[in-house]
Amino acid sequence: MVLVPRLRSLVAALMTLALAGSLAVALAPAASADDIRDREYWLEQSGVEKAWAHSQGEGVKVAIIDSGIDTSHADLKGAVVGGIDMSGAGNPDGSKAIGAEPEHGTLVATMLAGRGHITPVPTPTGKSTTSATPSAVPEPSFGAGNDGVIGVAPKAELLSISVWLGSENPSGKNIDDQIPAAVKWAVDHGAKVINMSLGSTSTAWPQSWDDAFAYAEAKDVVIVAAAGNRKSGSEQVGAPATIPGVLAVGGLDKDGTASVDSSSQGISIGVSAPAEDLAGGLPGGGYARWSGTSGAAPIVSGVAALLRSAYPDMTAAQVVNRIISTATPKGEGVPNAIYGYGILNAEAALTADVPLVDKNPLGSIADWIHVHRRGEVTPPAVDGELATSVPQEKPTLSDATVPVALAAEQSTSALPGILVLGFGGLLVLVLLGGGTHLLVVRRRLLLAEAKSPESGSAGTSEAPGETSPGKTPHKH
């Protein structure tokens, strides 16, 4: 089906970053750097640490289509090797944090390919050194140092593609144009994996996206997207997680159970990964705790990078198949609408004996276009030929939510109300109309209250995640 202009405009208006967290707590830049590593429970729980014995992502480029990445963050030194801005409002190389949730891209990047760092050690002279004595700073097992965030694929290379989501773009460029341009640029610049921690409340997507996703499929690129969060208030995951062939990621709590707040459900979910009490880096060098499937997605993208590094001849379809086939089944039936094929197991994905496949088990966007666009769009081919697979009906997905981060100078010892910036892990495209809009309003109101405690609460007639009929989403 072709989206009519009104629907296309609505999708564009609702599009927002999948910032994952009902609340993001910023940590002190230096004092918390060593503490951050201890918070990364998913590295052991998801089998990532054991997978590192086989691959750390060497030689693989991963594109992050997001709010831009702060390339100066200590944990990303040398990680970002290229980038571009598709919004018309960021830096040409995608290094400026933009949009309604500018922290999001750096949070995602550090979780995916953070290198960590070595915290300078004070010397008797008052100066700092990173190696006061040979034993003072032991050689790190992985990454550039034992402090800060270590990503799932600490030796992968990142491409930062900044897009403006979640509020009115000052440049005027809409999401219908930004997303396909971002996907095509990523493919043309060597990305073997694309991470999209963003979403919408609509299962449909603009027809302008068709060619770009078919192009990525034809060029053998793995695309991973966040499934969304229940706390955002939407019942279904939206595009791009609904696009056939895209690996949609659901969210888990720390006990490995589907997260009540930080994950939605839907038949398009491929695999589930940790989405609560996550930790990542902030623009400016700080850190934050956050939740949501927008944080679960880079964990899975990182595993895809490990696979593409360990097995460079493995096709995108085989990479996706290994990830979902080796997942630990959970829930009733496999796949199911809550966990997909199960819980991510990075070590098994790298080492298990999995039969080869020639088709992506999650479907083909090229086939979908052929069936649902009635042949109006001809998907691009590689070497004049495109592998075919059984036509897939467009899947129905669950919703997504957003992660929110705070100023780096904030302390982690307390959680004042002003730190509650989001409703869930992934900002779904749809949710933006309600959740995102209210998120921005709530942030400003709470900041105002913090400055003037006796002024009383500035109220709103809407509950979090709700919008009044006919209200157009916008940023205040």
N, C-alpha and C positions, 0 to 999 in steps of 0.2 A: 504494500500500500504506500501511496505517496502522501507525505504530510502536506496538508494545505497550509497556505501562508500563516493563517491564524495560529495553527498548532505549532508550526515551526517557530513562530515568535514566542509562544508560550514555553516551548522547550528551551529556547535560548534564555528566556527570562528566568526560568527555574533552575537552570544549570548552575551548579555550585561545587566547590571543592569538597571532597570527601574527607574533611578533617575529622579525625576520629576521636572525639572524646567528650563525654559529658562534662569532663572537667580537665583542664590542663594546668599543672602546677610547675612553674618555672623553678629551676634549681640554680643555686649560686654557681657562676661560671667555673671558678677554680676549686673551691672547697668541695663541690659536689662531683667533680669529674671522676674521681676514683670510685665514688659511691655508685655512679651510674652503671658501671660494668656489672656490679652485683645485682642490679635490678633486671638485667636482661635474662630472665628466667626461660624465655622461649628458645634460647640457643641450646640449652640442654633438653628441654621438654620436647622440642620438635626434631631432635636428632641432628641439629646443625653442627654442633661441636664434633660429633663423630664423622659427619660428612666432610669436614675440613681435611681429614686425612687423605681424602681422594681428590678434592678440588676446593679452591678458594675463589674461583671466578676469574682466574687469569685470562687475559686476552679477549674478554667478552664485554661488549658495550651494551649498557642498559639505558634506555631513554626514560626520563621521568617527565611526564606531561603534567605540570602542576603550577604552583604559584611562583616558581623561580627558586633557585638554590643559592644560599649564601656560600660561595666558594671559598671564603676566607675562614670558615669555621675550622678550628684546629683538627677536628676529626675527619675533615674532608680534604685535607691537604693532598693534592695530587690526584684526587678521585675524579674530579670533573674535568673532562678533556675537551669539551665542546658544548655549544649551546646556541640558542636563538630565542628571541621573543616573538611570539605570534600575536600578541595583544595590541601592539602599537603603543603600549604605555610603560614597558619595562626597558631594561638595558638590552642592547643588541645581542649580548651573549647569554641572556637568560639568567643573569646572576642577581638581578634585583628582585626582592620579595614584593609581590604585588597582590592586588585583589582584596576581597573581604577578609580573608584569612592568610595574610602574607607568610606566616610562620610555617604553613603546612608543607611546602616543598622541601624545606630544610629538615623537618622532622622525618619525612618519608626518606629522603636521601641518606641520612645518617643511619637509619634502620636497615636500609638496603645494602649500602656499601661503605659505611663508616670505617675509618682506619684506626680510630683511637689516637692517642697521643701520649707523650711522656710529660708529666707535670714537672716543671723546673724544681730542683731541690735547692733550698737555701744553703748558703755556705757561711762559714764564720765571718767572712768579710761583708756579709749582707747582700752579696750578689747571688744570682740564681744560676744554676747550671743543670743541665739534663743528665749529667753523669758525674756527680761529685766523687764517687768512687766506683770501681768496677762492679761492686756488689750492690751499690745503692739503687741502681735502676736495672733490674735483671732484663735480659733480652726477652722481648715479648714473644709468646708462642705464636700469636697471629696479629697481623696488623702492624701499625707503626708504634704502638705503645700500649701499656696496660691500663691507661686511664681513658675516660671518655667512652663514647659509643663505638662498639665494634659491630659492623654490619654483617648480615648473613653471607654476603659475598664480598669480603674485605679487599679483594684484589681486582674486582670488576671495575670497569671504567664507566663513568656516568656522562650522559648528555642531558643538559638542562634545557627544557623547552617550556618557557613561561607563557601561561594563558591567563586571561582575566575572567574570574568566575565569582559569583556570589554577590555582586553589586553592579551598578551601572559602570560600564567601561568608559573612562574619560576619552578614549580614542575613538569610540563609536563602533569598533569592530565587534561583531556578534560571534556567539559560540558556534554557529553554523559554519563559519569560515575558519575560526581558530583551530578547532579540533581536527578537521581533515588535513589542514596545512601542517599541523604538528605531527600527525601520524606519518604523512608522506615524507616530511623532512627527516624524521627519525630513521625511517627505512633507508632513505638515500644516503644517510651519513653513518651507516654501518651498525645500527642497533639490531641486536639479535633478540632482545627482549624489550617490551614497552610496558611500563607501569602506569596505570591510570587509576589513582586513588580519588576518583570523582564519579559522580553519577547523577541520575535524575529520577523523578518519580514517574516518568513515562516509560513504558516498555518499548515504545516506538522511538525511532531516531530520525533526524533529518535525512532526506535522500542524499543530501550533499556529503554525508559521511560514507555512503556506500563504496564509492571508488577507493577511498583511502584505506578502508579496512580490507577490501578485496585485494588491494595492492600489497598490503602487509602480508596477507595470507599467501598470495602468489610468490612473494619474495621470501617466504619461509621464516616469518618473524612471529614469536610468541607474544601475545597480548594478554596481560593480566589486569583485571579490574576489580575494585572493591564492590561487594554485594550490597552494602548499606547497613543501617542500624535501626532497630525497632524504635529506639527512643526518639528518633526523628519524627515519628508519627505516621509514616507511610507504610502501607501493607505490602507493597511489592517492590522488588528490586527494579531499577530502571537502567536504561542505556547509559554507558556502553556495555554493562554487564549482561545485557540481554542479547547482545549480538552473537550469532552462531560462531563458534570457534574460539570465542574469548573465554579465558579461564577466570570465572567469577569466584571470588573468595569470601566465604562466610567467616564469622567471628566466634571465638571461644573465650570463656573466662579462664582464670588461672588453674582451675581444676579440670580443664579439658571438656567442659560442657558448653553447649551453645549459649552464648552470652544473651542474657535477657535484654540488656540495653544496647550493646554494641554489635548486634548482628540482626539482620532480618532473615526471612526465609523465602525460598522460591525454588522452583524446579531447575533454574539455570545455575545454581551453585555447583561448582565443580569440586572444591575442596575447602576445608576449614582450617584456620590457623589462629593463634592467640591474638586477641583484640582488646584485652583489658589490662590496665595498669602497665601500659607500655612506657618506654622512655626513649627520647630522641633529642637531637640538637636543635637549638634555636638560632635564628639570624643574630649575629652579634657575639656568638660564642657561648650562649647559655644552654640550658637543658630544660626539658619539660617532661612531666608525666602526662600521658594522654590515653585515650581509649577509642576504639572503633575499627571498623573494617578497613578504613583507609590506612591503618597501621598494619593490619593483617596482610594486606595486598603486597607490600614490599618484602615481607618475609617469604611469600611464595615466589615473587619475582626473583628474589635472591637465590632461591633453590633452583629456579629455571636457569639462572646464570651459572650456577655450579655445574649443572648438567651440560650446558652448552660448552663449557670450558673443558670438562672431563671427556666429553664425547663430541668433538667438533663436527663430525659427520652426521650426527643424529638430527633428524628433521624436527621441525616445530611440532608436528603432529605426534611424533614419538616422545618428545619432551613432555607435552601435555599428558599423553597417555601414561607415561611413567609416574608422573606426579599423582594422578588420580588412582591409578591401579595399585600403587604401593601405599596409599593412604589407609590408615587403620579404620575399618568400618565402624560406624556408630549410628544408632537410630534404627528405625524399622525400614528394612529394605535398603538396597544399594542400587542406584543412588536414591537419596530422599531429599525433601525440600528443606531440611534443617542443616544437615551436615554435608550434603552432596555425596561424593563417594567416600567421605570419611575425613579423618584427622591427618593433617600433613605429617609425613615421616621422611625427613630429608635424607637420613642415612639409607633407608630402604630405597628411596628414589635413585640414589647413586649406585647402590650395590646389588639390588634384587635382580633376579632373572625374570625379565618381563618380555613376553613375545612382541615382536616388531609389528607395527601397524602401518598402513599406507594412507589412512584417513584419520583426521582429527575426530576423536570420539565425541567431542562437543559440537560437532557440526561444521558446516562450511558456509561462510557468508556469500561466496560466489554462487553456490547452489541456491541459497535463499533468494538472492537477487534474481536469479533466473526464474524462479517460481513465483515470487511475490511482486516483482517489478515488471513482470510480463515481458521480459527481454528488453526493456527500455534501456538498461544500462549494461554495457559489456565490460565485465571485470578484466583487469589487466592480466596478462599471462607472463610466465617466465619461460624463456626459450621457445616462445610460440605455443606453449602448451600448458594447461592448468590441470592438475590432478582433480578428478571428480570424486564425489562421494554421494551417499544417499541424500536426497533433498530433505531438509529439516524445516519443520514449522518453526515460526519465531517463538522462542521460549518466553515464559512468563517469569519475571523475576521479582524479588522482594526489594525492599527499600534500602537506602543507604544513609549514613550520617557523617558528621564531621568532627575532626580533631581540633582542639583549640589550644593555643599556647599563650603564655604570659611573659611579661617583661623579665629579662634575665636577672634583674636585681631582686626579684621577689624571693622570699624564703620558703623552704619546704616545711618548716616547722609548724606552720599553721595554714589553714585553708579558708581565708576570709571569703565572704560572698562574692567579692569582685573577681575572684579567680574562676568562678563558674561561667565559662564563656560559651559552652556548646551543649547540645542535647544528646549527642551520640557520636559514634565513630566516623560515620561517613556522611558528608553532605550530599544527599541525593539531588539530582536535578530538580525533581519535583518538590522536594522538601524545602527548597530554597524559598518558595512562596511563603511558607509558614515558619519553619524552624530557623532558617538562616536569617530571615528578616527580623524575627523576634530576638535572635541571638545578638545581632548588631545593636538593636534597641536596648536590650537588657544590659549589654556591656556598658553602653554610654550612661544609662540610668544609674547603674551601680557605681560607676566611677564618680558620677555627680553626687550620689549619696555619700560616698566615702569622703568627698571634700566638704560636704555640708551635712553632717550627721543629724542635725535637728530639723532638717527640711522635710523629713517624712519621705515615704516611699512614693515615687512617681509610678502610678499604676497603669495598667493596660487591661482592657476588657477581654483580652485573649489569653488562653492558657498556652504554655509552651507547646509548640508543634501544631498549633491551630491557627487558622486565618479566617477572617470574616468573609462571608460570601461576597464575591465580586472585588475583593481587594487585590490590587496589583502589587506584587513584591517589589520592593525597592530598598535602597540603603539610605538611612538618615544621616 
